[in-house]
């Protein structure tokens, strides 16, 4: 019971970190090109991870761990590109929930295949959390989805789901250096794209702290998720971590005074119930 509760706390810490990162990144993107926001936030993230790795990891892990991390970062970066493309050219109410649901569903399936079905209360929580993520993310009515929105949303969710599964494969002795390798490979991809696209507007000095906060919170979320997969099942860790859209929505509600529609409040209530069931 205590182990289950502590595992839930770590998984929720990942959701809180990722939700805060998305809020800070989204706020920064209102004044700066999203490509610059992602590049600079990931630069801050890799600096943060490198310090943590030097302090907490005793020496470099096996090359396999670093290669696994680099592969995870490479795939995850393309998921991020597809997500932002979808959000920029399509409707957030279609792209965001699709990517969130699939990114949670893939690790859930893998976790159940490897470890069997969880206990009944956790299974009920997982079943409740998936529609909760959809309701919280989808916002207002958005009508029929277009093919491009579906493809980008599903593509982003698939990439994020594979990223989560790969992170869970890190050995118990190696967490921080593989995550640093993941961030390095994604940073290289984004650097190439920024050089190629030359996006504008560029960030101002005043906007850099918020962008850095987005990167550090994102890396912190990755750390918590990796730790959650070591203290609980992959499917449980993935579901709890995938509740991050609720954190972003609530931060926008309290800080920016953005209005939540009825279905989002329903989703928040379902998410809280799911957390309780999974923690039992």
C-alpha positions in Angstrom: 0.0 0.0 0.0 2.8 2.4 1.0 4.8 1.5 -2.1 1.8 2.0 -4.3 1.1 5.4 -2.7 4.8 6.6 -3.1 4.8 5.4 -6.8 1.6 7.4 -7.4 3.3 10.5 -5.9 6.3 10.1 -8.2 4.0 9.6 -11.3 2.0 12.7 -10.3 5.2 14.7 -9.8 5.9 14.0 -13.5 2.5 15.2 -14.5 2.9 18.4 -12.4 6.3 19.1 -14.0 5.2 18.4 -17.5 2.0 20.4 -17.0 4.0 23.4 -15.7 6.5 23.1 -18.5 3.7 23.2 -21.1 2.2 26.2 -19.4 5.5 28.1 -19.3 6.3 27.0 -22.9 2.9 28.0 -24.2 3.1 31.4 -22.4 6.5 32.0 -23.9 5.3 31.0 -27.4 2.8 33.9 -27.3 5.7 36.3 -27.7 8.4 34.2 -29.3 8.5 31.7 -32.2 7.7 28.2 -30.9 10.9 26.9 -32.6 13.1 29.2 -30.5 11.1 28.3 -27.4 11.7 24.6 -27.9 15.4 25.1 -28.8 16.3 27.3 -25.8 14.1 25.4 -23.3 15.9 22.2 -24.3 19.3 23.9 -24.0 18.3 24.8 -20.4 17.1 21.3 -19.9 20.3 19.6 -21.0 22.4 21.9 -18.7 20.1 21.0 -15.8 20.3 17.3 -16.6 24.1 17.3 -17.0 24.5 18.8 -13.5 22.1 16.3 -12.0 23.9 13.4 -13.8 27.3 14.5 -12.5 26.0 14.7 -8.9 23.7 11.6 -8.8 25.1 9.1 -11.4 28.3 7.4 -10.4 30.2 7.4 -13.7 28.9 6.9 -17.2 26.6 4.0 -17.9 27.1 1.3 -20.6 27.1 2.6 -24.2 23.8 0.7 -24.7 22.1 2.9 -22.1 23.3 6.1 -23.8 22.3 4.8 -27.2 18.9 4.0 -25.9 18.5 7.5 -24.5 19.7 9.1 -27.7 17.1 7.0 -29.7 14.4 8.0 -27.3 15.2 11.7 -27.6 15.4 11.5 -31.4 11.9 9.8 -31.6 10.4 12.1 -29.0 11.7 15.2 -30.8 9.8 14.2 -34.0 6.7 13.7 -31.8 7.1 17.3 -30.5 7.5 18.6 -34.1 4.3 16.9 -35.2 2.5 18.1 -32.1 3.5 21.7 -32.7 2.8 21.4 -36.4 -0.7 20.1 -35.6 -1.3 22.9 -33.0 -0.1 25.5 -35.4 -2.0 24.4 -38.5 -5.0 22.5 -37.0 -7.3 22.7 -34.0 -5.9 22.2 -30.6 -9.1 20.5 -29.5 -8.4 17.7 -32.0 -4.6 17.4 -32.0 -3.9 17.7 -28.3 -6.3 15.0 -26.9 -5.3 12.6 -29.7 -1.6 12.8 -28.9 -2.2 12.7 -25.2 -4.4 9.6 -25.3 -2.2 7.6 -27.7 1.0 8.5 -25.8 -0.6 7.0 -22.7 -2.3 4.1 -24.4 0.9 2.5 -25.9 2.8 2.2 -22.6 -0.4 0.9 -20.9 -0.6 -1.9 -23.5 3.1 -2.7 -23.2 2.9 -2.7 -19.4 -0.1 -5.0 -19.4 1.6 -7.4 -21.9 4.7 -7.6 -19.8 3.2 -7.6 -16.3 -0.3 -8.8 -16.8 -3.4 -6.9 -15.6 -3.1 -4.6 -12.6 -5.4 -5.0 -9.6 -9.1 -4.1 -10.1 -8.9 -0.6 -8.5 -5.9 0.4 -10.6 -7.6 -1.0 -13.8 -10.7 1.0 -13.0 -8.5 4.1 -12.5 -6.7 3.5 -15.9 -10.1 3.1 -17.6 -11.3 6.4 -16.0 -8.1 8.4 -16.7 -8.1 7.9 -20.5 -11.4 9.7 -21.1 -10.4 12.2 -18.4 -7.3 13.2 -20.4 -9.5 13.6 -23.6 -12.1 15.8 -21.8 -9.6 18.0 -20.1 -7.5 18.5 -23.3 -10.3 18.9 -25.9 -11.9 22.1 -24.6 -14.9 23.4 -26.6 -16.7 21.8 -29.5 -14.4 21.3 -32.5 -16.5 19.5 -35.0 -15.4 16.7 -37.3 -11.6 16.1 -37.4 -9.7 16.7 -40.6 -7.3 14.1 -42.0 -4.2 16.3 -41.4 -5.2 16.9 -37.8 -5.7 13.1 -37.2 -2.4 12.2 -38.8 -0.4 14.8 -36.9 -2.1 14.1 -33.6 -1.8 10.3 -33.9 1.8 10.6 -35.1 2.8 12.8 -32.2 1.1 10.4 -29.7 2.8 7.4 -31.3 6.2 9.0 -31.0 5.6 10.1 -27.4 4.4 6.6 -26.5 7.5 5.0 -27.9 9.6 7.6 -26.0 8.0 6.6 -22.7 8.5 2.9 -23.4 12.2 3.5 -24.2 12.7 5.5 -21.1 11.3 2.7 -19.1 14.0 0.3 -20.5 16.9 2.2 -18.8 18.5 0.1 -16.1 18.0 0.9 -12.4 21.7 1.9 -12.2 21.4 4.5 -15.1 18.8 7.2 -15.2 20.3 10.7 -15.5 23.0 10.2 -18.2 20.6 8.3 -20.6 18.1 11.2 -20.1 20.9 13.6 -20.8 21.7 11.7 -24.0 18.0 11.9 -25.0 18.0 15.6 -24.5 21.2 16.0 -26.5 19.9 14.1 -29.5 16.7 16.1 -29.5 18.6 19.3 -29.1 20.7 18.5 -32.2 17.6 17.9 -34.3 16.0 21.2 -33.1 19.2 23.1 -33.7 19.3 21.9 -37.3 15.7 22.9 -37.9 16.1 26.4 -36.4 19.2 27.0 -38.6 17.2 25.7 -41.6 13.9 27.6 -40.9 15.3 30.8 -39.3 12.1 31.4 -37.4 11.0 34.8 -35.9 10.3 36.5 -33.7 13.4 35.8 -31.6 13.2 35.7 -27.8 13.9 38.8 -25.8 16.2 38.8 -22.7 13.1 39.3 -20.5 11.5 36.1 -21.9 14.5 33.8 -21.3 13.8 32.9 -17.6 10.3 31.6 -18.5 11.7 29.6 -21.4 14.5 28.2 -19.2 11.8 27.3 -16.6 9.9 25.3 -19.3 13.0 23.3 -20.1 14.0 22.6 -16.5 10.4 21.5 -15.7 10.3 19.3 -18.8 13.5 17.6 -17.8 12.3 17.2 -14.2 9.2 15.5 -15.5 11.3 13.1 -17.5 13.3 12.3 -14.3 10.2 11.7 -12.3 8.7 9.5 -15.0 11.9 7.4 -15.3 11.8 7.0 -11.5 8.1 6.1 -11.5 8.7 3.2 -13.9 11.2 1.8 -11.4 8.8 2.0 -8.4 5.6 0.9 -10.2 4.3 -0.7 -13.3 4.8 1.0 -16.7 1.1 1.3 -17.4 0.4 2.9 -14.0 3.3 5.3 -14.3 2.2 6.3 -17.9 -1.4 6.9 -16.9 -0.5 9.1 -13.9 2.1 11.1 -15.9 -0.3 11.5 -18.8 -2.6 13.7 -16.6 -0.3 16.7 -17.3 -2.9 18.4 -19.5 -5.1 18.9 -16.4 -2.2 20.7 -14.7 -1.7 23.0 -17.7 -5.4 23.8 -17.9 -5.7 24.5 -14.2 -2.6 26.8 -14.2 -4.2 28.8 -17.1 -7.4 28.9 -15.1 -5.9 30.3 -11.9 -3.1 32.4 -13.4 -4.4 33.6 -16.7 -8.1 33.5 -15.7 -8.9 31.4 -18.8 -12.4 29.9 -18.6 -12.9 26.2 -18.4 -15.9 24.7 -20.2 -18.2 22.1 -18.5 -16.6 19.1 -20.0 -13.1 20.1 -18.8 -14.4 20.3 -15.2 -15.9 16.9 -15.7 -12.5 15.7 -17.0 -10.7 17.2 -13.9 -13.1 15.4 -11.6 -12.6 12.1 -13.4 -8.8 12.6 -13.3 -8.9 13.1 -9.5 -11.1 10.0 -9.1 -8.7 8.0 -11.3 -5.7 9.2 -9.2 -7.5 7.9 -6.0 -8.3 4.5 -7.5 -4.8 4.0 -8.9 -3.2 5.0 -5.6 -5.2 2.4 -3.6 
